[in-house]
Amino acid sequence: MTAKPLFLLTDPAHYEVSYVINPWMAPDEWSRDRAHHQAAAREGLLALKRALEAAGAKVRVMAGVMGLPDLVFPANAAIVLDRRALVARFSCSERQGEEDVFLREFEQLKREGFITAVGTFPRGVFQEGAGDCIWDQNRDWFWAGFGQRSVRASLDVIENFFGVPVVSLELVSPRFYHLDVCFLPLTGGEVVYYPPAFSEAARAKIRALVPADLLIEASDADAAAFSVNAVNIGRSIIMARPPERLKKILEAKGYEVTGIDLAPFMMSGGGAYCMTLRLDRSRDEKTSAAGLNRAAAGVP
Ligand code: ARG
């Protein structure tokens, strides 16, 4: 039996929306009913944890830290592959305090024997973890976003640290400031993406590398509901409550979609995927029914 997927989550005890670093963030709305949103955040995190476990995953929950509300988005903590972790460098000063907290968590994971190497980006080379760097298990490469939070210079650092190809995609919309809010590769080889978030060159690259019958275009409504920001485990897809249209498309492809109420996290510009970090990704993992490989899909 293969090991269960393992996800890192953060306890939302110190979560709030207290500053604005993306156009979705609404501190005024948050402070109008703080107690309610805090309770809803605790509920939402529990619901996400339960959904991940129901889909066959294990979950590790790290503690939150007062004054670092966005720690609840560990997708931004690091890029992890083959038990190696490359810890993020945040571009906004509001989140830079998270770097040390995540670094300590990965040093702990190393002591526990789960992670074998922990690296960091050079000073000034901003890169916001798996939120901007998504492993595609069917194609054996990282899709990496740059142009909003992460910088182009991060791409070489990723390639050198992991020794795997990196396909870069330029992001052009401040509303879709991380790759994970507009791009989602699925276990069956399909890729869900929201075209307006990408430069023309990036859109062309996606269309050249992913066969048309595997490309699923998200609508404005899908993207605004953070449906692209989903966690896919086997045939299960877990996301903030999706529009019916997208749910039907995914179900028709054989996926089971679980929608959970993540409203308090959407007030910070995040959905299900960014509230998680997958720790057990490895390049040996092959679960695709589509049987795609680098040769078939085109080597970047
Ligand atoms: N408020 C957070 C920020 O702007 C949300 C992060 C969401 N994370 C993600 N991977 N999309 O950084």
Boltz pocket constraint, residues with backbone or C-beta under 6 A from the ligand:
constraints:
  - pocket:
      binder: B
      contacts: [[A, 21], [A, 22], [A, 25], [A, 70], [A, 73], [A, 75], [A, 76], [A, 95], [A, 128], [A, 130], [A, 131], [A, 132], [A, 178], [A, 180], [A, 181], [A, 268], [A, 269], [A, 270], [A, 271], [A, 273], [A, 274]]
      max_distance: 6.0
